[in-house]
Amino acid sequence: MSRNLLAVLTLAALLLLGGCAGNPAHEGIDTAKAAETNAMLGLRYMQQGNYEVALEKLNRALSFDENYGPAHHYLGELYRRLERYDEADKHYRNALQHSKDDYALYNNYGAFLCNRERHAEGEKMFLQVLKNPVYAHKDQVYENLGTCVARKPDAERAEEYLRSALRINPRLPRSLLAMARLSFDKGEYLSTRAYLQRYLAVARHTAESLWLGIRAERLLGDKNAVASYGLWLKANFPDAPETRLYLESVKQ
């Protein structure tokens, strides 16, 4: 056998061995199924608050398939909860590359971006969700859009999004409170009152909503409503900053 032929055969053999030994630990395993199973386990543990085991399972899912989009998505959510925001962002972006039809991903990443004050990017993510004609929770997407854009701040467009949310579902507490806030900022105090009344029909008052009600009713001249809101605020939120503001305002 010639020396050249021997070299070629030796190289071929090495290549074959390398291909067979790519990851011996996964030999005989359905890696796609293993990635899916571990990702689902990771999600379940995360939902139970067992973040350590969740992290282990999700990283194991990626050991079977480093491009498995749901595992990156859930890792983004996990790192967000752990306040490791750079790692969360990296995994959200990786998930987008491999799960382009996962509209829950766009929604979750949009919320993440808005909370990180990256409002324009977050808005784009939410608008991507709305391109899906059969997405089941468009009311929540419009609500997320409204609250995100309001932080820019862009009150006019925030109101448009929130009204769209309430047309779909008139009983969204977060949207009702946001609309009460926007109405107050515009000097529309009767609308503020109306939205707070609708809010109270579907949710419990917060310190913020009570303080907003106090300020609106003062400007509307309803002293009884002011007193009622004030008693409610002091009784239920004695240590809240809004209570301190109310007590200081009473002294003036």
N, C-alpha and C positions, 0 to 999 in steps of 0.2 A: 504494500500500500504506500502510495507516495506521501511525502511529508505534508503537502498542501491539503490533500484529501483528508488526512488524519486530523489536521487542524480544524477543517470545516466540520467534520463529524463531532469532534470534541465540543466546539462552540454550540452546535445544535443541541447536543445532550445537555449542556449547561443551561441553555435557554428553556428547555423543556422542564428541567428540574426546578428552575426558578419560577416558572408558571405554576407548577403544581404546589410549590411551597409558599405561595403568596401570603397566606395567613393560615398556618396549620391549625390554629385553634378553631377556625370556622369550617374546616373540612367536613363535608357531609351535612352541613346546616343550611337550611333555607334562610339566607341572610335577610331577604326582604321581609319575610314573616317575623324573623327575630327582631329586626329593627322596629317593625310595627308594634309587636307585643311589648317590647321594653319601653317604647314611647308611651303607650297607653298606661302601662304600670306607673311610669314616671308622672304622668298627668294625674292619675288617681292619688298617688302619694302626695303630690303637691296640693291637691284639693283638700286632703286630710291634714295638711299642715306639717307633714313629715318631709321637710325640705332636704335633709341629708340623703335619705334613701331615694327621693325623687331625682336629685342630682346624679346619683350613682346610676339609676336606671336610664336616664336620658342620655348620659354620656355613653352608656353601654349600647344604646340604640344606635348612636353615631359610629360606634366601633364596628357595627355590622354594615352600616350604610352612611357614610359621612355626608351624603347629599339628601338624606331623608328630611324633607321639609317640616313635617309635624314635630319632629324632635327638636329642630332649631326653634320652631315657634314656641313650644312649651318651655324650652330653656330661656327664651327671651322673657316669657312671663315669670319664670322662676327668678331669674336675675333681677327683674324689675322689683319683685317682692323683697328681694334681699338688698335692694338699693345699690346694686352693682350695675350702674346704668350703662357704662361703656360696653360691658359684656352683653347686657341685654340688647343694646342697639345692634351689636355685631350679629347676634343670633337672629334677631328680627330680620335683618337685611339678608342673611343667608337663607332664611325661610322664604323670603319673597322670590329669591332666584329659583327655588325648586317647588314652590306651591303657588303658582300664579292664579289659581282658581279658588284659593282658600280665602273667602271673603271675611270670615271671622278674624283671620290674620290681619287683613287691612284695617279692620275696625280696632283691634287691640293695639296694633302698632300706631294707628292714628291717635288713640288715647294717650299712649306713651309719649309721642312726640309733642302733643299739646301740653301735657303735664311738664315736659322739659322746656316749655316756652318756645318750641319750634312750630309755631302756629300754622304757617303757610304749608309746611310739609305735612302736618297732621291733617289739614283740610284736604289736601290732595288724596291722602289715604282714604278718608271718609267718602269723598266723591267717587273714588274707585268702587267702593261697595255699592253705591247707588246705581252703578252701571248694570248690576245684576237685577233683571226684572222680577225675579222670584225670591229675592232675599226677604226673609220672614220678619225682620225687625227693623224696618226702615224708620219707624218712629224713633227708635233709640239712636240711629245713625244721625238723623236730623237734629236730635237733641244734643248729641256729641258735637256736631258741627256748630250749633248755636252757642254752646258754652265755650267751645274752643275759640271761635271767632270773636266772641265778646271780650276775650282776654287780650286781643291785639292792641287796643280795642277797636272794633268796627261794629258799632251798635246797630246800624241799619241792616247790615247783612246778617248779624246775629238774630235780629228780630224776624227776618224772613225765614231763616232756618227753624227757629223755635215755633213759629206759626205753622210751618209745615209739619213739625212733629205733633203739635196739638190737634191739627186737622185729622191726623191718623189716629191719635189716641189722646183724647181730651183730659185724661187722668194721669198725666205724667208729672209727678211732684217737682222734679228738678227743673222741668221746662216752665211750669207755672211760677215757681219762685224766681227763675231767671227773668221771666216776662214782667213780674212785679218789680223787680230791680230795675229793669230797663225803663219801665213806665215811670217809676219815681225819678230816675235821672232825666227824663224828658219833661218833668213837671206835670205828668198826667196822674194826679193823685187818686182820682176816682177809679181809674183803671188799676192802679196799684192796689186799692182796696178790693176790687173785684177779683183780681188774680190771687190775692192772699186768702180771700174767702173760698175760692176754688181749691187752693192749695190745702187749706185746713180740712176740706171735705175728703181728701185722699191721703193726708199725712199729718203727723204731729208737728206742732210748731218747733222751730229751732230758735236759738238765741238770735240768729241773724234775722229770721222772718219776723220775730216779735219786735225787734228794734226797728226794722223797716216799717212795720205797722204803726209803731209809736210815732215815728217821724211823719208818716203820711197823714195819720189822724190829727196830729197837731196842726198840720197845714190845712186840713179840712175843717178844723174847729170842733172836732168831736171829743170833748174832754172825758166823757164816760169811757169811750173806746181807748183813749190814751191810758186812763187809770187801770182799765182791765188788762190791757197788754202789759203795763208796768208791773202789776201784781203777779201776773203769770211769769214774767221774766225773772223777777226776784225770787219767786218760790221754786222755780225749776232750774234756773241757771245762775245761782248766786255768785259763782266765781268767774263767769264769762266776761270777756272784755266789753261786750254789749251792755251788760248790766252795770258795769262801772261807768260807761258813757251815759246811760240813762240816769243813774243816781247823780252824776255830776251835772247833768242838764236840769234836773229838778231843783238843785241848789241855786241855780242862776236866777 
